[in-house]
Amino acid sequence: MQGPSLTFATLAESRNAAAVDLLLIALEDSSEVVRSYAVESLLQREEPHCAEAVLSRWDIFPTDLFGQLRKRKGWITPAVQKSLQNKDDNLAHAINASVMIGLYPLLVDLIPIAESHPAETIREAATEAILQLAHELGHEARADRDKPSIRTPVVAALAQSVERIHKHKNEQLIDAFLVNSTWADAELRQFTSSSSEFCKMIGNRLLTTQRAGMVELLAGFICRRNVPSFLLEILAIRTDDVFRDSLLRAIGEEPSATVLKNLHELGMPKCCADDDSLMDAISANHRAAAIHVYSQSGGDPLVALRTIVAAIHRDGHGCIPAAVAGMMKCSVPDFEIWHQAALLIAQGNQDAITADPVALLLHHLIQLLDHQDPSLVRSVRRILGPLHADAMLHRLSDMPEKHRRALGRVVMTIDTDAIARIRDGLRHPVLNKRLDAIAAADALAAVDLLSDSFERISREDHQEARVLACQVMSRAESNSTMSLLKEMSALPPCPVSDAAVKAIRYREAMKTF
């Protein structure tokens, strides 16, 4: 297109006023190429009336060519600013152009229009333009891409507008101030201080807003060292999903000490309180943050553990490290909490396990003992500490035989060091400790594995220990334990020989079944 190229190059440089008219006509041409040439040529002309002429035809300006104007904002800015300040016939076009081209410095010129222009449609258009421009500036600033030379005057102008709220009553300008703000802005700190007359008004706007920038600002306070008490309350009581996702995004996978402190002070935010469905409702990228929320809330440890397990099962970036940290933070449930659940696990009735929340949680935790991450396995073992052999030795001896052997199977599943712990217990210098260990060996069906230790007990220990050893060896199966029983049955009449004879008869009777 050598011909058009030369023609438009000539029109761009011509001093003939008619050249501008031709270029403006070309803006309406059906050819995209012609329209592009026209814009490029107009941008090369420096006469103020060229930009003003384009602005006056803004409603027909090709939207696909806005990009060319964004690259040369300085060319059209004076014309737009003049129209905004003079409130002339091009005012509606100027408001639209401010947004479409991103003329952020002119936001201060839009504020008086949004506050007091007599035409409602103009006030509304100016307000929407302010909100969009302020949102873009604020979002960039909160993402550490601030442009202080542009945003600082805007913050000051919007703050002054907030102070005039009782006069102009346009509460959306409070929103504009908030979406444009960062947490470090002096104006925001002033308005959110307890002594500010605007504190309550700002709180009311943040409590219910769905504006992305305001929600982002509110959620981001979780990362600040000093959070005003009324904002901490809002963080705690908002229930909507939009806020929840923004809060979890602000917390992140690896929250700082400040965030963790604030979460602890906050307690369980209502937006995250549904532990049954939360992990399905949120993005995989937010699950690690949700774990931190639950582990810092100081609530029911079983609820926190269920949430952690749900996150692990559904996966998500950073879930395993967060789960490890969460379990290490979580208080260990007492044995009484696990007791009945462990019995259900031992029975192996899956329907009964599924119907019992604690049993189902215990079932999932036991499964995690096979996880490939050793840190996670260690943290699970800590949570299940009350069901380890060391903790169970003194409990098993006092239980009915049926419960003792059922729980023993669970202990063996959970504690890989159980046999070694019982072996140590069988050598303990205190008789009651040895009795506990003998009962535990029976519960874990480990008597045959510990026949060497039972040999010493059978020949050298206290009578009470030897009688109990006979009783538990009645349920053993090895030849070595049978030999020990026969050896004790040959003793002169005494409680030990009586117990040995009874054990031998029981074992022989069991062979017939």
C-alpha positions as CSV (number, residue, x, y, z in Angstrom):
1,M,0.0,0.0,0.0
2,Q,2.7,2.4,-1.1
3,G,0.1,4.9,-2.4
4,P,-1.9,5.3,0.9
5,S,1.3,5.4,2.9
6,L,2.6,8.3,1.0
7,T,-0.8,10.1,1.0
8,F,-1.1,9.8,4.8
9,A,2.5,10.9,5.3
10,T,1.7,14.0,3.3
11,L,-1.4,14.7,5.3
12,A,0.5,14.3,8.6
13,E,3.0,17.0,7.6
14,S,0.7,19.3,5.6
15,R,0.0,22.8,7.0
16,N,-3.2,22.9,5.1
17,A,-6.1,22.9,7.6
18,A,-8.1,20.8,5.2
19,A,-5.6,17.9,5.9
20,V,-7.0,17.6,9.4
21,D,-10.5,17.3,8.0
22,L,-9.5,14.6,5.6
23,L,-7.8,12.6,8.4
24,L,-10.9,12.9,10.6
25,I,-13.1,11.6,7.7
26,A,-10.6,8.8,7.3
27,L,-11.3,7.7,10.9
28,E,-14.7,6.5,9.8
29,D,-13.4,4.6,6.8
30,S,-14.6,0.9,6.6
31,S,-10.9,-0.2,6.1
32,E,-9.0,-1.0,9.3
33,V,-5.8,-0.1,7.5
34,V,-7.0,3.3,6.5
35,R,-8.3,4.0,10.0
36,S,-4.9,3.0,11.4
37,Y,-3.0,5.3,9.0
38,A,-5.4,8.2,9.9
39,V,-4.7,7.8,13.6
40,E,-0.9,7.6,13.0
41,S,-1.0,10.7,10.9
42,L,-3.1,12.6,13.5
43,L,-0.7,11.7,16.2
44,Q,2.1,13.3,14.3
45,R,0.3,16.7,14.2
46,E,0.9,18.9,17.2
47,E,-2.0,21.4,16.8
48,P,-4.2,21.3,19.9
49,H,-7.3,21.3,17.8
50,C,-6.4,18.0,16.3
51,A,-6.7,16.2,19.6
52,E,-9.8,18.2,20.4
53,A,-11.3,17.2,17.1
54,V,-10.6,13.6,17.8
55,L,-12.2,14.0,21.3
56,S,-15.3,15.6,19.8
57,R,-15.7,12.5,17.6
58,W,-14.9,10.0,20.4
59,D,-18.2,8.3,20.0
60,I,-17.2,7.2,16.5
61,F,-13.5,6.7,17.2
62,P,-12.5,3.1,16.3
63,T,-12.2,1.2,19.6
64,D,-9.6,-1.1,18.0
65,L,-7.2,1.9,17.7
66,F,-7.3,2.9,21.4
67,G,-3.9,1.1,21.8
68,Q,-2.3,3.7,19.5
69,L,-3.6,6.5,21.7
70,R,-2.4,4.7,24.9
71,K,1.1,4.8,23.5
72,R,0.8,8.5,23.0
73,K,-1.2,9.6,26.0
74,G,0.5,13.0,26.1
75,W,-1.0,13.9,22.7
76,I,-4.6,13.8,23.8
77,T,-4.2,14.4,27.6
78,P,-4.4,18.3,27.3
79,A,-7.6,18.1,25.3
80,V,-9.2,15.7,27.8
81,Q,-8.1,17.7,30.8
82,K,-9.4,21.0,29.2
83,S,-12.8,19.4,28.7
84,L,-12.9,18.0,32.2
85,Q,-12.0,21.3,33.8
86,N,-14.2,23.5,31.6
87,K,-17.1,20.9,31.6
88,D,-17.7,21.7,28.0
89,D,-19.7,19.9,25.3
90,N,-17.1,17.1,25.1
91,L,-17.3,16.3,28.8
92,A,-19.0,12.9,28.4
93,H,-16.4,12.0,25.8
94,A,-13.6,13.2,28.0
95,I,-14.8,11.0,30.9
96,N,-14.9,8.0,28.7
97,A,-11.5,8.7,27.2
98,S,-9.9,9.0,30.6
99,V,-10.8,5.4,31.3
100,M,-10.3,3.9,27.9
101,I,-6.8,5.4,27.5
102,G,-5.8,5.2,31.2
103,L,-5.2,8.9,32.0
104,Y,-4.6,8.3,35.7
105,P,-3.4,11.9,36.5
106,L,-6.7,13.3,35.4
107,L,-8.5,11.3,38.1
108,V,-8.2,14.4,40.3
109,D,-10.1,16.4,37.7
110,L,-12.9,13.8,37.7
111,I,-13.6,14.1,41.4
112,P,-15.4,17.5,41.4
113,I,-17.5,16.3,38.5
114,A,-18.5,13.2,40.4
115,E,-19.3,15.3,43.5
116,S,-21.3,18.1,42.2
117,H,-22.1,18.1,38.4
118,P,-25.8,19.0,38.0
119,A,-26.4,16.1,35.5
120,E,-26.9,12.8,37.3
121,T,-25.7,10.8,34.2
122,I,-22.5,12.8,34.2
123,R,-21.9,12.3,37.9
124,E,-22.5,8.6,37.6
125,A,-20.1,8.3,34.6
126,A,-17.4,10.3,36.4
127,T,-17.8,8.1,39.5
128,E,-17.5,4.9,37.5
129,A,-14.4,6.3,35.7
130,I,-12.9,7.2,39.1
131,L,-13.6,3.8,40.5
132,Q,-12.0,2.0,37.6
133,L,-8.9,4.2,37.4
134,A,-8.5,4.1,41.2
135,H,-8.8,0.4,41.3
136,E,-6.1,-0.1,38.6
137,L,-3.7,2.2,40.5
138,G,-4.4,0.7,43.8
139,H,-4.1,-2.9,42.6
140,E,-0.7,-2.2,41.1
141,A,0.5,-0.4,44.3
142,R,-0.7,-3.2,46.6
143,A,1.3,-5.6,44.3
144,D,4.5,-3.6,44.9
145,R,4.2,-1.9,41.5
146,D,3.3,1.5,42.8
147,K,3.7,4.7,40.8
148,P,3.9,7.3,43.6
149,S,4.2,10.3,41.3
150,I,0.8,9.5,39.9
151,R,-1.0,7.8,42.8
152,T,0.1,10.1,45.7
153,P,-1.8,13.2,44.4
154,V,-4.8,10.9,43.7
155,V,-4.8,9.5,47.3
156,A,-4.7,13.1,48.7
157,A,-7.5,14.2,46.4
158,L,-9.7,11.2,47.2
159,A,-9.0,11.7,50.9
160,Q,-10.2,15.3,50.7
161,S,-13.3,14.0,48.9
162,V,-14.0,11.6,51.8
163,E,-13.8,14.5,54.2
164,R,-16.5,16.3,52.1
165,I,-18.8,13.2,52.1
166,H,-21.5,15.0,54.2
167,K,-21.7,17.6,51.6
168,H,-21.7,15.6,48.3
169,K,-23.0,12.3,49.8
170,N,-21.5,10.2,47.0
171,E,-20.4,7.2,49.1
172,Q,-18.9,5.5,46.1
173,L,-16.0,8.0,46.3
174,I,-15.2,6.4,49.7
175,D,-14.9,3.2,47.8
176,A,-12.7,4.9,45.2
177,F,-10.4,6.1,48.1
178,L,-10.3,2.6,49.5
179,V,-9.6,0.7,46.2
180,N,-6.8,3.2,45.5
181,S,-5.2,2.8,48.9
182,T,-2.3,0.7,50.3
183,W,-2.0,-0.2,53.9
184,A,1.0,2.2,54.4
185,D,-0.9,5.3,53.2
186,A,-1.0,7.9,55.9
187,E,-4.5,8.9,54.8
188,L,-5.8,5.4,55.3
189,R,-4.1,5.0,58.7
190,Q,-5.7,8.3,59.7
191,F,-9.2,7.3,58.6
192,T,-9.0,3.9,60.3
193,S,-7.8,5.1,63.6
194,S,-10.3,4.9,66.4
195,S,-10.3,8.7,66.8
196,S,-11.4,9.3,63.2
197,E,-15.0,10.4,62.5
198,F,-14.8,8.4,59.3
199,C,-13.8,5.1,61.0
200,K,-17.3,3.7,61.3
201,M,-18.3,4.8,57.7
202,I,-15.2,3.0,56.2
203,G,-15.9,0.0,58.3
204,N,-19.5,-0.2,57.0
205,R,-18.3,0.0,53.4
206,L,-15.7,-2.8,54.0
207,L,-18.1,-5.0,55.8
208,T,-20.4,-5.6,52.8
209,T,-18.5,-4.6,49.7
210,Q,-17.9,-7.0,46.8
211,R,-15.5,-4.6,45.0
212,A,-12.4,-6.6,44.3
213,G,-10.0,-3.8,45.3
214,M,-11.8,-3.1,48.6
215,V,-11.9,-6.8,49.5
216,E,-8.2,-7.1,48.6
217,L,-7.4,-4.2,50.8
218,L,-9.5,-5.6,53.7
219,A,-8.0,-9.1,53.4
220,G,-4.5,-7.7,53.3
221,F,-4.8,-6.3,56.8
222,I,-4.1,-9.9,58.0
223,C,-0.5,-9.2,57.0
224,R,-0.1,-6.0,59.0
225,R,1.6,-5.7,62.3
226,N,-1.1,-3.4,63.8
227,V,-4.6,-4.1,62.7
228,P,-7.3,-1.7,64.0
229,S,-9.7,-3.7,66.2
230,F,-12.8,-2.9,64.1
231,L,-11.1,-4.2,61.0
232,L,-10.0,-7.4,62.8
233,E,-13.7,-7.9,63.8
234,I,-14.7,-7.4,60.1
235,L,-12.1,-10.0,59.1
236,A,-13.7,-12.4,61.6
237,I,-17.4,-11.9,60.7
238,R,-17.5,-11.7,56.9
239,T,-18.9,-15.0,55.5
240,D,-18.9,-14.5,51.7
241,D,-16.8,-16.6,49.3
242,V,-15.3,-13.6,47.6
243,F,-13.7,-12.4,50.9
244,R,-12.7,-15.9,51.9
245,D,-10.7,-16.5,48.7
246,S,-9.0,-13.1,49.1
247,L,-8.2,-13.7,52.7
248,L,-6.7,-17.1,51.9
249,R,-4.7,-15.6,49.0
250,A,-3.3,-12.9,51.4
251,I,-2.4,-15.6,54.0
252,G,-0.5,-17.7,51.4
253,E,1.2,-21.0,51.6
254,E,4.0,-19.9,54.0
255,P,2.5,-17.1,56.2
256,S,4.8,-14.8,58.1
257,A,5.0,-14.7,61.9
258,T,2.8,-11.5,61.8
259,V,0.1,-13.3,59.8
260,L,0.2,-16.3,62.2
261,K,-0.1,-13.9,65.2
262,N,-3.0,-12.2,63.6
263,L,-4.7,-15.5,62.8
264,H,-4.4,-16.6,66.4
265,E,-5.9,-13.3,67.6
266,L,-8.6,-13.5,65.0
267,G,-9.8,-17.0,65.9
268,M,-11.8,-18.9,63.3
269,P,-13.1,-16.5,60.6
270,K,-16.7,-17.3,59.8
271,C,-15.9,-17.5,56.1
272,C,-13.7,-20.6,56.7
273,A,-15.8,-22.2,59.4
274,D,-17.4,-24.9,57.3
275,D,-14.9,-27.7,57.9
276,D,-17.0,-30.3,56.2
277,S,-17.0,-28.7,52.7
278,L,-14.3,-26.0,52.8
279,M,-11.6,-28.0,51.0
280,D,-14.0,-28.8,48.1
281,A,-15.2,-25.2,47.9
282,I,-11.8,-23.5,47.6
283,S,-9.1,-23.5,45.0
284,A,-6.3,-26.1,45.4
285,N,-3.9,-23.1,45.6
286,H,-5.7,-21.9,48.8
287,R,-5.8,-25.2,50.7
288,A,-2.4,-24.7,52.4
289,A,-3.6,-21.3,53.7
290,A,-6.8,-22.8,55.0
291,I,-4.7,-25.3,57.0
292,H,-2.9,-22.4,58.6
293,V,-6.2,-20.8,59.5
294,Y,-7.4,-23.9,61.3
295,S,-4.2,-24.7,63.0
296,Q,-3.9,-21.1,64.4
297,S,-7.5,-20.7,65.4
298,G,-7.2,-22.5,68.7
299,G,-10.4,-24.4,68.2
300,D,-11.3,-28.1,68.5
301,P,-8.2,-30.1,67.5
302,L,-10.4,-32.8,65.9
303,V,-11.9,-30.2,63.6
304,A,-8.5,-28.9,62.7
305,L,-7.2,-32.5,62.0
306,R,-10.2,-33.3,59.8
307,T,-9.5,-30.2,57.8
308,I,-5.8,-31.0,57.4
309,V,-6.6,-34.6,56.3
310,A,-9.2,-33.3,53.8
311,A,-6.6,-31.0,52.4
312,I,-4.0,-33.8,52.1
313,H,-6.5,-36.0,50.3
314,R,-7.4,-33.3,47.8
315,D,-3.8,-32.1,47.4
316,G,-2.7,-28.6,46.5
317,H,0.5,-26.7,46.3
318,G,2.2,-26.4,49.7
319,C,-0.4,-28.6,51.4
320,I,2.1,-31.1,52.9
321,P,4.4,-28.6,54.6
322,A,1.3,-26.7,55.9
323,A,-0.1,-30.0,57.1
324,V,3.1,-30.8,59.0
325,A,3.2,-27.4,60.6
326,G,-0.5,-27.6,61.4
327,M,-0.3,-31.0,63.1
328,M,2.7,-29.9,65.1
329,K,0.8,-26.9,66.3
330,C,-2.4,-29.0,67.0
331,S,-2.9,-30.2,70.6
332,V,-2.8,-34.0,70.9
333,P,-6.2,-35.5,71.6
334,D,-6.4,-37.5,74.8
335,F,-6.6,-41.3,74.8
336,E,-10.3,-41.1,75.9
337,I,-11.1,-39.4,72.6
338,W,-9.4,-42.1,70.5
339,H,-10.5,-45.1,72.7
340,Q,-13.9,-46.0,71.2
341,A,-12.7,-45.0,67.7
342,A,-9.8,-47.4,68.0
343,L,-12.1,-50.2,68.9
344,L,-14.2,-49.6,65.8
345,I,-11.0,-49.6,63.7
346,A,-10.0,-52.9,65.3
347,Q,-13.4,-54.4,64.4
348,G,-12.9,-53.5,60.7
349,N,-16.5,-52.6,60.1
350,Q,-16.2,-49.9,57.4
351,D,-19.8,-48.8,57.7
352,A,-19.4,-48.2,61.4
353,I,-16.1,-46.4,60.9
354,T,-17.6,-44.1,58.2
355,A,-20.6,-43.3,60.5
356,D,-18.4,-42.2,63.4
357,P,-16.5,-38.9,62.7
358,V,-13.7,-39.7,65.2
359,A,-13.2,-43.2,63.9
360,L,-13.1,-42.0,60.3
361,L,-10.5,-39.4,61.3
362,L,-8.4,-42.0,63.0
363,H,-8.7,-44.3,60.0
364,H,-7.4,-41.6,57.7
365,L,-4.6,-40.7,60.1
366,I,-3.5,-44.4,60.2
367,Q,-3.5,-44.4,56.4
368,L,-1.2,-41.4,56.4
369,L,1.4,-43.4,58.3
370,D,2.3,-44.9,54.9
371,H,2.7,-41.5,53.3
372,Q,6.0,-40.9,51.4
373,D,6.8,-37.7,53.2
374,P,8.7,-38.6,56.5
375,S,7.9,-35.2,58.1
376,L,4.2,-35.8,57.7
377,V,4.5,-39.3,59.1
378,R,6.3,-38.0,62.1
379,S,3.6,-35.4,62.7
380,V,0.9,-38.0,62.4
381,R,2.7,-40.2,64.9
382,R,2.8,-37.3,67.3
383,I,-1.0,-36.8,67.1
384,L,-1.5,-40.6,67.6
385,G,0.9,-40.6,70.6
386,P,-1.8,-41.7,73.1
387,L,-2.1,-45.0,71.1
388,H,1.6,-45.8,71.1
389,A,2.9,-48.7,73.1
390,D,4.6,-46.5,75.7
391,A,1.4,-44.7,76.5
392,M,-0.8,-47.8,76.3
393,L,1.2,-50.2,78.5
394,H,-0.4,-49.1,81.8
395,R,-3.9,-49.0,80.2
396,L,-4.0,-52.4,78.5
397,S,-3.6,-54.4,81.7
398,D,-6.8,-52.9,83.2
399,M,-8.9,-53.6,80.1
400,P,-11.2,-56.5,79.4
401,E,-9.4,-59.1,77.3
402,K,-11.6,-58.5,74.2
403,H,-10.8,-54.7,74.3
404,R,-7.2,-55.3,75.1
405,R,-6.5,-57.5,72.1
406,A,-8.6,-55.2,69.8
407,L,-6.6,-52.1,70.8
408,G,-3.4,-54.1,70.6
409,R,-4.0,-54.6,66.9
410,V,-4.4,-50.8,66.5
411,V,-1.3,-50.1,68.5
412,M,0.8,-52.5,66.4
413,T,-0.5,-50.8,63.3
414,I,0.4,-47.3,64.6
415,D,3.6,-47.9,66.5
416,T,6.4,-49.6,64.6
417,D,8.5,-49.6,67.8
418,A,5.8,-51.3,69.9
419,I,7.7,-54.7,70.2
420,A,10.9,-53.0,71.3
421,R,8.9,-50.9,73.9
422,I,7.3,-54.0,75.3
423,R,10.6,-55.8,75.5
424,D,12.0,-52.9,77.5
425,G,8.9,-53.0,79.7
426,L,9.4,-56.7,80.4
427,R,12.8,-55.9,81.9
428,H,11.6,-52.9,83.9
429,P,12.8,-53.0,87.6
430,V,9.3,-52.1,88.9
431,L,6.9,-55.1,89.1
432,N,3.8,-53.1,88.0
433,K,5.6,-52.0,84.9
434,R,6.5,-55.5,84.0
435,L,2.9,-56.6,84.6
436,D,1.7,-53.9,82.2
437,A,4.2,-55.1,79.6
438,I,3.1,-58.7,79.9
439,A,-0.5,-57.6,79.3
440,A,0.6,-55.5,76.4
441,A,2.4,-58.4,74.9
442,D,-0.8,-60.4,75.0
443,A,-2.8,-57.5,73.6
444,L,-0.4,-57.1,70.7
445,A,-0.3,-60.9,70.1
446,A,3.4,-60.6,70.5
447,V,4.1,-63.2,73.2
448,D,5.6,-65.6,70.7
449,L,7.9,-62.9,69.4
450,L,9.1,-62.1,72.9
451,S,9.6,-65.7,74.1
452,D,13.2,-65.0,75.2
453,S,11.9,-62.3,77.6
454,F,9.2,-64.6,78.9
455,E,11.8,-67.2,79.6
456,R,13.5,-65.0,82.1
457,I,10.1,-64.0,83.6
458,S,9.0,-67.7,83.9
459,R,12.1,-68.7,85.8
460,E,13.2,-65.7,87.8
461,D,10.4,-63.2,88.2
462,H,7.9,-62.4,91.0
463,Q,5.1,-65.0,91.5
464,E,2.4,-62.4,90.3
465,A,4.4,-61.9,87.1
466,R,4.9,-65.6,86.5
467,V,1.1,-66.3,87.0
468,L,0.2,-63.5,84.5
469,A,2.8,-64.9,82.1
470,C,1.2,-68.3,82.2
471,Q,-2.2,-66.7,81.5
472,V,-1.0,-64.8,78.4
473,M,1.1,-67.8,77.1
474,S,-2.2,-69.8,77.1
475,R,-3.0,-67.8,74.0
476,A,0.4,-68.1,72.4
477,E,1.3,-70.7,69.7
478,S,5.0,-71.3,69.7
479,N,6.8,-74.4,71.0
480,S,9.1,-72.3,73.1
481,T,6.2,-70.9,75.2
482,M,4.6,-74.4,75.5
483,S,8.0,-75.6,76.9
484,L,8.0,-72.8,79.4
485,L,4.5,-73.7,80.5
486,K,5.4,-77.4,81.0
487,E,8.5,-76.4,82.9
488,M,6.4,-74.3,85.3
489,S,3.7,-77.0,85.6
490,A,6.3,-79.3,87.0
491,L,7.0,-77.1,90.0
492,P,5.8,-78.1,93.4
493,P,2.1,-77.1,94.0
494,C,1.8,-73.4,94.0
495,P,-0.2,-70.6,92.1
496,V,2.4,-70.6,89.3
497,S,2.2,-74.4,88.6
498,D,-1.6,-74.2,88.9
499,A,-1.7,-71.4,86.3
500,A,0.7,-73.3,84.0
501,V,-1.4,-76.4,84.1
502,K,-4.5,-74.4,83.3
503,A,-2.8,-72.7,80.4
504,I,-1.6,-76.0,79.0
505,R,-5.1,-77.4,79.1
506,Y,-6.5,-74.3,77.4
507,R,-4.0,-74.6,74.6
508,E,-4.7,-78.3,74.1
509,A,-8.5,-77.6,74.1
510,M,-8.0,-74.9,71.4
511,K,-6.3,-77.4,69.1
512,T,-9.6,-79.3,68.8
513,F,-11.4,-76.4,67.3
